Amino acid sequence: MKRTTDEIRKKILEVLSNGKVYSFSALERKVNTSSQSIRSNCRAMEKLNFIKIIHISAEESGSGRASYTVKIINEGLKWLDKLKKI
């Protein structure tokens, strides 16, 4: 059964709620959804000020490839807490 956008976003926030920083690919594995879904949902949640997406340029990364990491911010923790109470 296909999950709703809210279910996917809640799962992303639950994974991030431990305070660690995750790459898009790590979130993809943890949430068990496509990379496109992770990227689009993370971008939407960044606009809502729930998470912060950090761009790591090719020059800054050890692999020589640009990448992104994601971390939860205070508003995201508050929203997740509200969802858990419903």
C-alpha positions as CSV (number, residue, x, y, z in Angstrom):
1,M,0.0,0.0,0.0
2,K,1.3,3.4,-1.0
3,R,2.2,5.7,1.9
4,T,0.9,9.3,2.1
5,T,3.2,12.3,1.9
6,D,2.5,13.0,5.6
7,E,3.5,9.4,6.5
8,I,6.8,9.8,4.6
9,R,7.5,13.2,6.1
10,K,6.8,11.9,9.6
11,K,9.1,8.9,9.1
12,I,11.9,11.3,7.8
13,L,11.5,13.4,10.9
14,E,11.5,10.4,13.2
15,V,14.8,9.2,11.7
16,L,16.3,12.7,12.1
17,S,14.9,13.2,15.6
18,N,18.0,11.5,17.1
19,G,19.9,14.7,16.3
20,K,22.3,13.0,13.8
21,V,22.9,14.4,10.3
22,Y,22.0,12.1,7.4
23,S,22.7,12.1,3.7
24,F,19.8,11.8,1.2
25,S,20.9,8.2,0.4
26,A,21.0,7.2,4.1
27,L,17.5,8.6,4.5
28,E,16.4,6.7,1.5
29,R,17.4,3.4,3.1
30,K,16.1,4.3,6.5
31,V,12.7,5.5,5.3
32,N,12.5,2.8,2.5
33,T,11.4,5.2,-0.2
34,S,12.8,6.5,-3.5
35,S,15.6,9.1,-3.7
36,Q,13.2,11.4,-5.6
37,S,10.7,11.1,-2.7
38,I,13.4,11.9,-0.1
39,R,14.6,14.9,-2.1
40,S,11.2,16.4,-2.8
41,N,9.9,15.9,0.8
42,C,13.1,17.2,2.3
43,R,12.9,20.4,0.1
44,A,9.3,20.9,1.1
45,M,10.1,20.4,4.8
46,E,13.0,22.9,4.6
47,K,10.6,25.5,3.3
48,L,8.4,24.8,6.3
49,N,11.5,25.3,8.6
50,F,11.3,21.7,9.9
51,I,14.8,20.6,8.6
52,K,18.0,22.1,7.3
53,I,19.6,20.8,4.1
54,I,23.3,21.4,3.9
55,H,25.1,21.4,0.6
56,I,28.6,20.1,0.5
57,S,30.5,21.2,-2.6
58,A,32.7,18.9,-4.6
59,E,35.8,20.8,-3.3
60,E,34.7,20.3,0.3
61,S,33.9,16.7,0.1
62,G,36.5,14.0,0.5
63,S,35.1,12.1,-2.5
64,G,35.3,15.0,-4.9
65,R,31.5,14.9,-5.5
66,A,28.9,17.3,-4.3
67,S,26.4,16.0,-1.7
68,Y,23.7,17.0,0.7
69,T,23.1,16.3,4.3
70,V,20.0,16.8,6.3
71,K,19.3,17.6,9.9
72,I,16.2,18.4,11.9
73,I,15.7,21.8,13.5
74,N,13.6,22.9,16.5
75,E,10.4,23.5,14.5
76,G,10.6,20.0,13.0
77,L,10.9,18.5,16.5
78,K,7.9,20.5,17.6
79,W,5.8,19.3,14.6
80,L,6.9,15.7,15.2
81,D,5.8,15.9,18.8
82,K,2.4,17.2,17.8
83,L,2.0,14.4,15.3
84,K,2.8,11.8,17.9
85,K,0.0,13.2,20.2
86,I,-2.7,12.7,17.5
